[in-house]
Amino acid sequence: MKKAILTLGIAFAALTVAKAQTNIQVFYDFGKDRKHVTTTVEGFYNDNWGNTFFFVDHDFNNRIDGKLFSPNGTYMEIARCLNFWQNTKMGGLSAHIEYNGGIYNKYAINNAVLAGLDYFFHSKDYRNTLNLKVLYKWIDYRDNPGFKSLVPMQFTVVWGLRDLFGAKGLTFSGFADFWWQDHLLFTDASGNALANPEVSHVVFISEPQLWYAVGQWFGVPNLNVGGEVELSFDFGSARGFWARPCLGVKWVF
């Protein structure tokens, strides 16, 4: 399942020019265990009390006779940063609450609720941004009695660089998450099935993205082309480190 908070940093950077942003992304995932299309709907909305961010992923990986047929997995996250003191010296600090959940191959992805603090750094012109988050993470283990989180926390970094290297419309954004979670691994780092499932206690995932607003050259600034690389360790059911490249398009409403 592809996880993506990937434009949050850019959304923060847009605070000075826009109140809201919604976009749709369509990726082809070249990962050796993927090779399918993923669509993502994202939204970011700023207001006087803070901001709201969400995304919903659909993986089109259900195959019949070896051919892709329909979506087979969906995952969503919704997060709210509360900040009633935006115009004070502590304006960069927000309270953060979040929900994660979904379903994949007819199996539920554990519900998770997160709460903690977010601190927002930015350049004077808001083109370069960085968010650091320290979050308590509660995971619903009802489907796996006996599992637990060794440390019920998640650390998140979100970044955004607009007009990279002075190139108008070139954006480098992404996130990195690290958290503790007991979960089963069924494949090794080569994608081969393990003889016996193994239990992992930690998860790392990062999705750096590079986008270019190619539509600016023919009057459609909403259109972006680019890609990402999903870098992960013990993410999902795959053991070890993985790098899964993707190419895609993004339409910003």
TORTIZA-801929 format. One line per 5 residues: for each residue x, y, z of C-alpha. Coordinates in steps of 0.25 Angstrom, whole numbers, plus 5000, padded with zeros to 4 digits. Layout:
! TORTIZA-801929
X Y Z; ...
***
This chain:
! TORTIZA-801929
5000 5000 5000; 5006 5013 4996; 5006 5024 5007; 5006 5038 5004; 5006 5051 5012
5015 5056 5000; 5010 5070 4997; 5008 5074 5012; 5020 5082 5012; 5017 5089 4999
5003 5092 5004; 5009 5099 5016; 5017 5107 5006; 5005 5111 4999; 4999 5118 5012
5003 5132 5007; 4996 5130 4993; 4985 5121 4995; 4974 5116 5006; 4972 5102 5000
4978 5092 4990; 4972 5079 4985; 4980 5070 4975; 4979 5057 4969; 4991 5048 4966
4992 5036 4957; 5005 5028 4958; 5010 5015 4952; 5018 5008 4962; 5030 5000 4956
5034 4993 4969; 5037 4978 4967; 5025 4974 4976; 5016 4985 4971; 5015 4988 4956
5001 4995 4957; 4995 5008 4956; 4992 5016 4969; 4982 5028 4970; 4983 5038 4981
4973 5049 4985; 4979 5060 4994; 4974 5072 5001; 4980 5083 5009; 4971 5094 5015
4976 5106 5024; 4967 5114 5034; 4968 5123 5046; 4969 5111 5055; 4980 5103 5048
4979 5094 5036; 4974 5081 5031; 4981 5071 5022; 4975 5058 5016; 4978 5048 5005
4972 5035 5000; 4980 5024 4992; 4974 5014 4983; 4983 5003 4978; 4979 4997 4965
4985 4983 4967; 4974 4973 4966; 4978 4963 4955; 4969 4953 4948; 4977 4944 4939
4990 4952 4941; 4983 4965 4936; 4980 4977 4945; 4965 4978 4947; 4961 4987 4958
4965 4994 4971; 4969 4984 4982; 4973 4993 4993; 4970 5007 4999; 4977 5015 5010
4974 5028 5016; 4979 5038 5026; 4973 5051 5031; 4981 5061 5040; 4977 5074 5047
4987 5084 5053; 4981 5093 5063; 4987 5106 5064; 4979 5118 5071; 4992 5126 5073
4997 5127 5058; 5001 5142 5060; 5009 5140 5072; 5024 5137 5074; 5019 5122 5076
5012 5122 5063; 5020 5111 5057; 5016 5101 5068; 5003 5094 5066; 4995 5082 5073
4994 5071 5063; 4983 5060 5063; 4982 5049 5052; 4974 5037 5048; 4980 5026 5039
4973 5013 5033; 4969 5005 5021; 4968 4991 5015; 4977 4983 5006; 4974 4969 5000
4961 4969 5008; 4970 4970 5021; 4968 4982 5030; 4980 4991 5032; 4980 4994 5047
4973 5007 5051; 4983 5017 5057; 4980 5030 5064; 4992 5040 5066; 4993 5052 5075
5005 5061 5078; 5012 5074 5073; 5016 5079 5060; 5027 5090 5058; 5027 5098 5045
5040 5104 5039; 5040 5113 5027; 5049 5122 5019; 5044 5137 5018; 5037 5135 5005
5031 5121 5009; 5037 5114 4997; 5045 5105 5006; 5038 5098 5018; 5040 5088 5028
5031 5081 5038; 5035 5073 5050; 5025 5065 5057; 5026 5057 5070; 5013 5048 5072
5007 5038 5081; 5002 5027 5073; 4991 5017 5077; 4989 5005 5068; 4977 4996 5069
4983 4982 5070; 4970 4974 5071; 4973 4966 5059; 4986 4962 5065; 4985 4959 5080
4998 4959 5087; 5004 4969 5078; 5008 4983 5083; 5017 4995 5081; 5030 4995 5088
5029 5010 5088; 5015 5016 5085; 5021 5028 5077; 5024 5033 5062; 5034 5043 5057
5030 5050 5044; 5038 5060 5036; 5031 5067 5024; 5039 5076 5014; 5036 5085 5002
5045 5093 4993; 5038 5101 4982; 5045 5106 4969; 5057 5097 4972; 5070 5102 4966
5063 5115 4962; 5054 5107 4952; 5040 5112 4953; 5030 5101 4955; 5040 5090 4960
5037 5085 4973; 5044 5075 4982; 5035 5070 4994; 5033 5058 5003; 5032 5052 5016
5039 5042 5025; 5032 5034 5036; 5038 5025 5047; 5029 5018 5057; 5029 5005 5066
5018 4994 5062; 5018 4979 5063; 5014 4974 5050; 5017 4961 5042; 5026 4960 5030
5023 4950 5019; 5034 4953 5008; 5049 4956 5008; 5056 4967 5002; 5056 4960 4989
5041 4958 4989; 5042 4943 4992; 5032 4937 5002; 5038 4934 5015; 5037 4920 5020
5031 4925 5033; 5026 4939 5035; 5034 4948 5044; 5030 4959 5054; 5036 4973 5052
5035 4983 5063; 5038 4996 5055; 5034 5003 5042; 5041 5013 5033; 5036 5020 5021
5040 5032 5012; 5034 5037 4999; 5043 5048 4993; 5035 5054 4981; 5040 5063 4969
5029 5070 4961; 5030 5080 4949; 5018 5089 4945; 5020 5086 4931; 5006 5092 4928
5011 5106 4930; 5017 5105 4916; 5004 5104 4909; 4994 5111 4918; 4990 5099 4928
4998 5102 4941; 4990 5091 4948; 4997 5080 4941; 5010 5074 4947; 5018 5062 4943
5028 5055 4952; 5030 5044 4961; 5035 5038 4974; 5043 5027 4981; 5037 5020 4992
5048 5017 5002; 5044 5007 5013; 5049 4997 5023; 5040 4986 5029; 5028 4994 5023
5015 4986 5020; 5019 4971 5020; 5032 4972 5013; 5045 4970 5021; 5057 4979 5020
5060 4991 5011; 5052 4994 4998; 5053 5005 4988; 5041 5006 4979; 5041 5016 4968
5028 5022 4962; 5025 5032 4950; 5012 5040 4950; 5004 5052 4947; 4997 5062 4957
4986 5071 4954; 4984 5083 4964; 4970 5088 4965
***
